[in-house]
Structure formats: structure tokens, C-alpha cells
Amino acid sequence: MVEKKTVSFEEALRELEDIAEKLERGTLSLEESIKAYERGMELKKVCSERLVDAEAKIEFLSKAPSGEIVKSSVKKKKDESPSKPVEEDLF
């Protein structure tokens, strides 16, 4: 199992990319492929946990004085569309 504190996010991601590349090439034996897949799943978990932790820290640092979390997103939400004049149904 991967020690979360000994592997940085960047190291885990780099190793995960290497594993994916090896698996895609198809040059590993079945046993090596299984071991590589297991290691990849461990690394994926480490990366996911690190991202969740980072998001929590960002939310904590983004709190307004009132205690509300100030969230902003680079991506537009699906329900947000460019502002168009809304036509009212008069009939």
C-alpha cells in the first residue's frame, strides 16, 4: 500500500501516468499488468485524497468574515447561460 505521507501528489501522478503508459503498450505480462493495475489504484486513491484535502483547505481560506464559504468557479454552471433578454408571455 502507498504511504500517503511519503509520496507527493506530483510523484503519485507521475507514477500513475507511467503505469497507464505501460498498460496501454501491452508489453507487460498478465501478472505484471495486475500488479501495475493494483499499484495504479493505490496511487489514484492517494491523488484523489490529496485533491479533496486541497479543496477543503481552499474552502477554509475562502471563508468570508460572516463564515460563509465564498466559492467561485472558472467553469460556468450548466444552468447559467449568457444573459439574454427574457421574453414575457403576454397572452
C-alpha positions, 0 to 999 in steps of 0.5 A, a space after each residue: 500500500 502507498 504511504 500517503 505521507 511519503 509520496 507527493 501528489 506530483 510523484 503519485 501522478 507521475 507514477 500513475 501516468 507511467 503505469 497507464 503508459 505501460 498498460 496501454 503498450 501491452 508489453 507487460 505480462 498478465 501478472 505484471 499488468 495486475 500488479 501495475 493495475 493494483 499499484 495504479 489504484 493505490 496511487 489514484 486513491 492517494 491523488 484523489 485524497 490529496 485533491 479533496 484535502 486541497 479543496 477543503 483547505 481552499 474552502 477554509 481560506 475562502 471563508 468570508 468574515 460572516 463564515 460563509 464559504 465564498 466559492 467561485 468557479 472558472 467553469 460556468 454552471 450548466 444552468 447559467 447561460 449568457 444573459 439574454 433578454 427574457 421574453 414575457 408571455 403576454 397572452 
